[in-house]
């Protein structure tokens, strides 16, 4: 609230009823009818000491009065002018004190107390909050800092006066409705005639009895544009804009109504490899509270930082230093997830209209405010028209009186009535063209004309004055006849006069949803007792598994084919003979579990591959068919879907001939967790041995870039970047000239000045045209990114150097438009084939001069056709009579023929297979 909601002490007389002079806004609704009474004695005879006092009537009447007073007179702003009562009284006091000079805030507070029946602290606090909004009050001195949370100096040290904007749009005494102040000694405005959507510009927040309000501030220029659109009958949308800047997601704003929500974020960027910088903060926070929330998250182990520096002065600058090895991108997400760097604000559009609370959205607020402004402009024009017509009437009578020498008719009159009658008689022949009848007041005004004015009367000047008045009258009548156009022009004037420097501060962007489990720092260690079947963070004497966080989920598999996912805890019993323990990732389709199991006692053996994407926490699942005495022979968890080769060994039973063979998991399809799997054998398996680890059997991952949230995704949102394996990287080029490649991770953050993002081809050159600041000429360079792990700047160090164009095509073309030289025709445009213009050089090379002539602009053209050469496939040939050494044994050609042929896609050494690869 912008005013302290102190306990209201209602003055009362001896009987406990409110005093007559108490200002009650809706007291009639809550007044007692006398039936209940406030202090009532029981009908039976009782002693005075045992008299009963009923509080029902007191609660009904007094509480309703109090609640109504708080709602109407303290907490909720009026739609008519956008002010709460204390704000309105401050503005009225400032206007009364206004002489163009600054006034001590203490003096303004004292003057306001003539109208506001509360303490000076609430008035001073409300005035400081108004001054910090930098719209209505011109401040001088230390008024605090909304960025750091520093308080303003004492009222006796700071000064204030009305701003030019406030003097322009807030006050108009001729159309103001007045009422008596609370003590009856002064008059104060019921509402100020504000001709601007002030409530939406400043915002308002207040807590009353039984309801509250939270109208968020909006952008000054956008409000004016919306008012103009409303007057033109066009649709518009309004979104908040905060003085602390920041980034906002208004997807669920809901027009500022109850149930709406916006998300606000700090602007965090990477300053260096181990340093983050916060340059804008969310609305509702300050640098002190933000820093405290970061330190608190660090103490809890949610994030890991080295130190934090607050260098905020006129602008926000909070430096966060990270330990080596900590990902800056992941830390940014963690700051949004676990600190005040991201918060939600729930608006609630509640205002006072006709002494009643009303819940409306910001669109309706602006429409009502704009319509009220049009009505106020009409009233001002009508008053102005009346004043001009009165001036014209008075000037016309004055001219008739002097020009026709009517003043001589009163020389012989002896009485005042005779003088009035003589003048009235003399005027009658000349008043036909007047717009209204001549009154006695008009005649009295004529008698006050001085002889000096009569003697110096100039008919031409008098006529010129009347003509000017008639022009003004015609202009005002035109404005009244075209009131909407006049109102539009009024709003445009406001924007032209006061809109400069009030551009939008908060960037509107759609946020991505950050999963806390994916960005939290692993701040604890997980242990397992496999034999006893316990998993937890307190089993420090047992086997260490991995680092984890206190919000992670853990997945466990046991020897009898059971699986469970549970929240990490100090100690959890799962089941004896644990095979696998790991941190569980939701919706993870790339982690593939390979399983060979016996189905029940003496049953057949099956093989299966599956992933686990969603489960019910703390529920025990079967990954076998669930038969008693089922047992797992082989289990592996593969983060990239690797398919290993295993050897199956059977027991010597009966007439079984083949007791040993290899089985490749790459030949098994990946299916759901509940599938039975493929039959391996119906005979008894003695053991399963791992023969060799395999490569990933998953397809390359497809990635998209969603420009709306500026994040990578695998959900086909935004621009398709390509298919990526673990070896592929992304190429990033910034407008500042920085070129780098990164491993594509969904947690990556991208700077606003990024101009190129694509899959990196190490063999494809980049072509850049840049302005060299020292030589003041354009240069061209072509280069390859030779060091993918290093971030490099392709521009020179001169501060005036800048990147004009950069191309990632094989054969790019650019069109050079030359400037016109004095006295010469403009030179024809030059088309440059950059491939022929300059050879590929190092990334740090300066390049070649583009031209010495003055360049007007450089445009990129369609690249020349280029066919990417097909990759040469290794050709297999037989080398007769050649022997290859493998692990110290000599293999002949016959022995090699008996081996299992190499599968397509195997990454085994060609020399081991006795083949020579030619390129």
PEVEN-V529655 format. One record per pair of residues at least 6 apart in sequence whose C-alpha atoms are under 8 Angstrom apart, sorted by the first residue. I is the first residue (numbers start at 1). GAP is how many residues later the second one is. Records with the same first field share a line. If there is no record, write none. Layout:
I = GAP, GAP
This chain:
1 = 74, 203, 204, 205, 206
2 = 73, 120, 123, 124, 127, 202, 203, 204
3 = 71, 72, 83, 119, 120, 122, 123
4 = 117, 118
5 = 69, 70
8 = 58
10 = 8, 12
11 = 7, 8, 11
12 = 6, 7
13 = 6
16 = 22
21 = 162
22 = 160
23 = 159
24 = 41, 45
25 = 43, 44, 47, 48, 330
26 = 39, 42, 43, 329
27 = 38
30 = 30, 31, 32, 34, 35
31 = 30
32 = 25, 29
36 = 20, 21
37 = 20, 21
38 = 15, 16, 17, 18, 19, 20
39 = 13, 14, 15, 16
40 = 12, 13, 14
41 = 10, 11, 12
42 = 9, 10
67 = 141, 142, 143
70 = 138, 139
71 = 137, 138, 286
72 = 280, 283, 284, 285
73 = 11, 12
74 = 10, 11, 12, 134
75 = 9, 130, 131, 132, 133, 137
76 = 8, 128, 129, 130, 131, 132, 136, 137, 274, 275, 276, 281
77 = 6, 7, 8, 122, 127, 274, 275
78 = 6, 273, 274, 275
79 = 120, 272, 273, 274, 286, 289, 290
80 = 111, 112, 113, 114, 273, 289, 292
81 = 110, 111, 112, 113, 116, 117, 118, 288
82 = 115, 116, 117, 118
83 = 116
85 = 31
86 = 30, 37, 40
87 = 39, 40, 43
88 = 101, 103, 104
89 = 23, 26, 27, 99
90 = 18, 19, 22, 33, 37
91 = 71
92 = 20, 96, 97
93 = 15, 18, 19
94 = 14, 67, 68
95 = 67
97 = 6, 11
98 = 63, 64
100 = 61
101 = 60
102 = 38, 57, 58, 59
103 = 56, 57, 58
104 = 51, 52, 53, 54, 55, 56
105 = 19, 50, 51, 52, 53, 54, 55
106 = 18, 49, 50
107 = 49
109 = 11, 14, 15
110 = 10
112 = 11
113 = 6, 7
114 = 67, 72
115 = 66, 67, 71, 73
116 = 66
117 = 65
124 = 31
128 = 15, 24
130 = 6, 7
131 = 6, 7, 8, 12
132 = 11, 12, 13, 14
133 = 69, 110
135 = 28, 30, 31, 67
136 = 26, 27, 28, 29, 30
137 = 23, 24, 25, 26, 29
138 = 22, 23, 24, 25
139 = 19, 20, 21, 22
140 = 18, 19, 20
141 = 12, 16, 17, 18
142 = 10, 11, 16
143 = 8, 9, 10, 15
144 = 6, 7, 8, 9
145 = 6, 7
146 = 98, 140
147 = 97, 134, 138, 139, 140, 168, 169
148 = 138, 139, 140, 164
149 = 137, 138, 139
165 = 333
169 = 24, 25, 26, 27
170 = 22, 23, 24, 25
171 = 21, 22, 23
172 = 20, 21
174 = 206, 209
175 = 18, 201, 204, 205
176 = 13, 14, 15, 16, 17
177 = 12, 13, 14, 15
178 = 9, 10, 11, 12
179 = 8, 9, 10, 11
180 = 6, 7, 8
181 = 6, 7
193 = 183
194 = 179
195 = 174, 175, 177, 178, 179, 181, 182
196 = 173, 174, 177
197 = 26, 169, 172, 173
199 = 16, 18
200 = 15, 16, 17, 18, 23, 162, 165, 166
201 = 16, 17, 18, 19, 22
202 = 14, 15, 16
203 = 11, 12, 13, 14, 15
204 = 9, 10, 11, 12, 13
205 = 7, 8, 9, 10
206 = 6, 7, 8
207 = 6
212 = 136, 138
213 = 134, 135, 136, 137, 138
214 = 132, 133, 134, 135, 136
215 = 41, 132, 133, 134, 135
216 = 24, 25, 40, 131
217 = 23, 24, 25
218 = 20, 21, 22, 23, 24
219 = 21, 22, 23, 283, 284, 285
220 = 279, 282, 283
221 = 274, 278, 281, 282
222 = 16
223 = 15, 143
224 = 267, 268, 271
226 = 10, 11, 12, 140
227 = 139, 140, 143, 264
228 = 260, 263
229 = 6, 7
230 = 6, 137, 140
231 = 139, 253, 257
236 = 127
237 = 126
238 = 17, 124, 125
239 = 11, 14, 16
241 = 263, 264, 265
242 = 41, 263, 264
243 = 40, 262, 263
244 = 36, 37, 38, 39, 261, 262
245 = 35, 36, 37, 38, 260, 261, 262
246 = 18, 19, 20, 21, 34, 35, 36, 37, 259, 260, 261
247 = 17, 18, 19, 20, 35, 259, 260, 261, 262
248 = 14, 15, 16, 17, 258, 259, 260, 261, 262
249 = 13, 14, 15, 259, 260, 261, 262
250 = 11, 12, 13, 258, 259, 260
251 = 11, 259
252 = 8, 9, 10
253 = 7, 8, 9, 94
254 = 6, 7
255 = 106, 107, 108
256 = 91, 92, 93, 105, 106
257 = 90, 91, 92, 102, 103, 104, 105
258 = 88, 89, 90, 91
259 = 87, 88, 89
260 = 86, 87, 88
261 = 83, 84, 85, 86
262 = 82, 83, 84
263 = 79, 80, 81, 82
264 = 18, 19, 78, 79, 80, 81
265 = 16, 17, 71, 76, 77, 78
266 = 12, 13, 14, 15, 16, 75, 76
267 = 11, 12, 13, 14
268 = 8, 9, 10, 11, 12, 64
269 = 7, 8, 9, 482
270 = 6, 7, 58
271 = 6
273 = 55
274 = 47, 48, 49, 50, 52, 54
275 = 44, 45, 46, 47, 53
276 = 43, 44, 45, 46, 52
277 = 40, 41, 42, 43
278 = 38, 39, 40, 41
279 = 36, 37, 38, 39
280 = 36, 37
281 = 6, 35, 60
282 = 58, 59, 60, 61
285 = 55
287 = 23, 25, 29, 31
289 = 51
290 = 49, 50, 51
291 = 17, 19
293 = 46, 47
294 = 41, 45, 46
297 = 6, 41, 42
298 = 6, 7
301 = 220, 221, 222
302 = 32, 36, 218, 219, 220, 221, 247
303 = 28, 31, 32, 217, 218
304 = 18, 19, 22, 27, 217
305 = 15, 16, 17, 18
306 = 14, 15, 16, 17
307 = 13, 14, 15
308 = 10, 11, 12, 13
309 = 9, 10, 11
310 = 7, 8, 9
311 = 6, 7, 8
312 = 6
322 = 6
329 = 418, 419, 420
330 = 189, 417, 418
331 = 188
333 = 181, 186, 414
334 = 182, 185, 186
335 = 6, 7
336 = 6, 178
337 = 177, 178, 179, 182
338 = 178
348 = 11
349 = 10, 11, 12, 13
350 = 7, 8, 9, 10
351 = 6, 7, 8, 9
352 = 6
373 = 114
374 = 109, 110, 113
377 = 110
378 = 102, 105
381 = 95, 98, 99
382 = 98
384 = 92
385 = 88, 91, 92
388 = 81, 84, 85
389 = 80, 84
391 = 78
392 = 74, 77, 78
393 = 41, 42, 43
394 = 48
395 = 67, 71
396 = 38, 70
397 = 45, 49
398 = 48
399 = 60, 63
400 = 6, 27, 30
401 = 6, 26, 45
402 = 52, 55
403 = 56
406 = 17, 20, 21
407 = 16
409 = 13, 14, 17
410 = 8, 9, 12, 13
413 = 6, 9
420 = 20, 23, 24
423 = 20
424 = 19
431 = 6, 7
479 = 6, 7
509 = 199, 200
510 = 198, 199
511 = 198
512 = 197, 199
517 = 32, 34, 35
520 = 29
521 = 27, 28
522 = 25, 26, 27, 28
523 = 24, 25, 26, 27
524 = 13, 23, 24, 25, 26
525 = 12, 19, 20, 21, 22, 23, 24
526 = 9, 10, 11, 12, 13, 18, 19, 20, 21, 22
527 = 8, 9, 10, 11, 12, 13, 15, 16, 17, 18, 19
528 = 6, 7, 8, 11, 14, 15, 16, 17, 53
529 = 6, 10, 13, 14, 49
530 = 46, 47, 48, 49
531 = 45, 46, 47
532 = 43, 44, 45
533 = 40, 41, 42, 43, 44, 45
534 = 37, 38, 39, 40, 41, 42
535 = 35, 36, 37, 38, 39
536 = 32, 33, 34, 35, 36
537 = 31, 32, 33, 34
538 = 32, 33
539 = 31, 32
545 = 36, 37
546 = 36
548 = 35
550 = 18, 19
551 = 16, 17
552 = 15, 16, 31, 32
553 = 12, 13, 14, 15, 30, 31, 32
554 = 11, 12, 13, 14, 27, 28, 29, 30
555 = 8, 9, 10, 11, 25, 26, 27, 28, 29
556 = 7, 8, 9, 18, 22, 23, 24, 25, 26
557 = 6, 7, 21, 22, 23, 24
558 = 17, 18, 19, 20, 21, 22
559 = 17, 18, 19, 20, 72, 73
560 = 17, 69, 70, 71, 72
561 = 36, 61, 62, 63, 65, 69, 70, 71
562 = 58, 59, 60, 61, 62
563 = 57, 58, 59, 60
564 = 10, 53, 54, 55, 56, 57
565 = 19, 50, 51, 52, 53, 54, 55
566 = 51, 52
567 = 50, 51
579 = 56
585 = 28
586 = 27, 28
587 = 25, 26, 27
588 = 23, 24, 25
589 = 22, 23, 24
590 = 21, 49, 50, 51, 108
591 = 20, 21, 46, 47, 48, 49, 50
592 = 17, 18, 19, 20, 45, 46, 47, 48, 49, 50, 78
593 = 16, 17, 18, 42, 43, 44, 45, 48
594 = 13, 14, 15, 16, 40, 41, 42, 43, 44, 49, 71
595 = 12, 13, 14, 37, 38, 39, 40, 41
596 = 9, 10, 11, 12, 36, 37, 38, 39
597 = 8, 9, 10, 27, 33, 34, 35, 36, 37
598 = 6, 7, 8, 32, 33, 34, 35
599 = 6, 7, 25, 26, 27, 28, 30, 31, 32
600 = 26, 27, 28, 29, 30, 31
601 = 27, 28, 29
602 = 82
603 = 79, 81
604 = 75, 76, 77, 78, 79, 80
605 = 74, 75, 76, 77, 78, 79, 80
606 = 70, 71, 72, 73, 74, 75
607 = 61, 70, 71, 72, 73
608 = 60, 61, 62, 63, 67, 68, 69, 70
609 = 56, 59, 60, 61, 62, 63, 64, 68
610 = 60, 61, 62, 63
611 = 59, 60, 61, 62
612 = 60, 61
622 = 52
623 = 50, 51
624 = 6, 50, 52
625 = 49, 51
633 = 54, 55
634 = 54
640 = 56, 57, 58
641 = 54, 55, 56, 57
642 = 24, 51, 52, 53, 54, 55, 56
643 = 21, 22, 23, 50, 51, 52, 53, 54
644 = 20, 21, 22, 46, 47, 48, 49, 50, 51
645 = 17, 18, 19, 20, 45, 46, 47, 48, 49
646 = 16, 17, 18, 19, 42, 43, 44, 45, 46
647 = 13, 14, 15, 16, 41, 42, 43, 44
648 = 11, 12, 13, 14, 15, 37, 38, 39, 40, 41
649 = 10, 11, 12, 36, 37, 38, 39, 40
650 = 9, 10, 33, 34, 35, 36, 37
651 = 8, 33, 34, 35
652 = 7
662 = 29
666 = 28, 31
668 = 10
695 = 212
700 = 23, 24, 25
701 = 13, 22, 23, 24
702 = 12, 18, 19, 20, 21, 22
703 = 9, 10, 11, 13, 17, 18, 19, 20, 21
704 = 8, 9, 10, 11, 12, 13, 14, 15, 16, 17, 18
705 = 6, 7, 8, 12, 13, 14, 15, 16
706 = 6, 7, 11, 12, 13
707 = 11, 12
710 = 39, 40
711 = 35, 36, 37, 38, 39
712 = 33, 34, 35, 36
713 = 33
721 = 37, 38
722 = 37
728 = 15, 16, 31, 32
729 = 12, 13, 14, 15, 30, 31
730 = 11, 12, 13, 14, 27, 28, 29, 30
731 = 8, 9, 10, 11, 25, 26, 27, 28, 29
732 = 7, 8, 9, 10, 22, 23, 24, 25, 26
733 = 6, 7, 21, 22, 23, 24
734 = 19, 20, 21, 22
735 = 18, 19, 20, 67, 68
736 = 17, 57, 66, 67
737 = 56, 57, 58, 65, 66
738 = 53, 54, 55, 56
739 = 52, 53, 54, 55
740 = 45, 48, 49, 50, 51, 52
741 = 19, 47, 48, 49, 50
742 = 46, 47
762 = 22, 23, 24
763 = 21
764 = 20, 44, 45, 46
765 = 17, 18, 19, 20, 43, 44, 45, 75
766 = 16, 17, 18, 40, 41, 42, 43
767 = 13, 14, 15, 16, 39, 40, 41, 42, 45, 67
768 = 12, 13, 14, 35, 36, 37, 38, 39
769 = 9, 10, 11, 12, 34, 35, 36, 37
770 = 8, 9, 10, 25, 31, 32, 33, 34, 35
771 = 6, 7, 8, 29, 30, 31, 32, 33
772 = 6, 7, 23, 24, 26, 28, 29, 30
773 = 23, 25, 26, 27, 28, 29
774 = 24, 26, 27
777 = 72, 73, 74, 75
778 = 71, 72, 73
779 = 67, 68, 69, 70, 71
780 = 54, 58, 66, 67, 68, 69, 70
781 = 57, 59, 60, 64, 65, 66, 67
782 = 56, 57, 58, 59, 60, 61, 65
783 = 57, 58, 59, 60
784 = 56, 57, 58, 59
785 = 58
794 = 49, 50
795 = 6, 7, 8
796 = 50
804 = 54
805 = 53, 55
809 = 54
810 = 25, 53, 56
811 = 22, 23, 24, 52, 53, 54, 55
812 = 21, 22, 23, 48, 49, 50, 51, 52
813 = 18, 19, 20, 21, 47, 48, 49, 50, 51
814 = 17, 18, 19, 20, 44, 45, 46, 47
815 = 14, 15, 16, 17, 43, 44, 45, 46
816 = 13, 14, 15, 16, 39, 40, 41, 42, 43
817 = 11, 12, 13, 38, 39, 40, 41, 42
818 = 8, 9, 10, 11, 35, 36, 37, 38, 39
819 = 7, 8, 34, 35, 36, 37
820 = 6, 7
838 = 9, 10
841 = 6
872 = 47
873 = 46
874 = 43, 44, 45
875 = 42, 43, 44
876 = 39, 40, 41, 42
877 = 38, 39, 40
878 = 37, 38
879 = 36, 37
880 = 13
881 = 12
883 = 7, 8, 9, 10, 31
884 = 6, 7, 8, 27, 28, 30
885 = 6
886 = 26
896 = 17, 18
902 = 11
910 = 6, 7
